[in-house]
Amino acid sequence: FTDDHKGEVVTAEEMSGFERQFAGKLQEAKMQFCMYNWFITGTVVLISSIVAFFISRRSLKPLQRFSKQLEKIQMKNLDDTRVEEGEVAELVMLSRSLNDMLERISRAFEAQHQFTANAAHELRTPLSLMQSQMDLYVEENQDVSEKTAETIAMIREQTERLSDMVRILLDMSELQTVPCS
């Protein structure tokens, strides 16, 4: 082999040594490139993860506040509870829908409470009258037939049963207005 610029002859051994040296340097450059590549990739992934964490955390703050407001809603405070509308458009629409729903539920509970209380009061008066008339009849008429006595006992038992149910309705009605602790 001859070098065109200097006119020197390069031997096969020198060429072989040059090739080994070149291959070694090439291998070293490839390893260094791979190491830099992994280092840069790791750094980019780490920085991206940190940035994504802070961005998602900041983005989810309105949703966390919204969730905390919803956790405070209970049956005892439906009338007083309003979900504040946030700055995120989707949460504003959801807040309005929830507030409307809470208002409807509150009205339904109030109607149920009112019906229960009214029904119990309306039933109590006729039952009390029936029981007192039954007691008065038994007191005034001691010598009734066995069939009449059975009928009176059955009527008395059923009016007492109905009175117990009315008492339960009244208790339920009053429980709905007592604040829960």
Buried (B, 14 or more C-beta within 10 A) or exposed (E): EEEEEEEEEEEEEEEEEEEEEEEEEEEEEEEEEEEEEEEEEEEEEEEEEEEEEEEEEEEEEBBEEBEEBEEEBEEBEBEEBEBEBBEBEEBEEBBEEBBEEBBEEBEEBEEEBEEBBEBBEEBBEEBEEBBEEBEEEBEEEEEEEEEEEEEBEEBBEEBEEBBEEBEEBBEBBEEBEEEEE
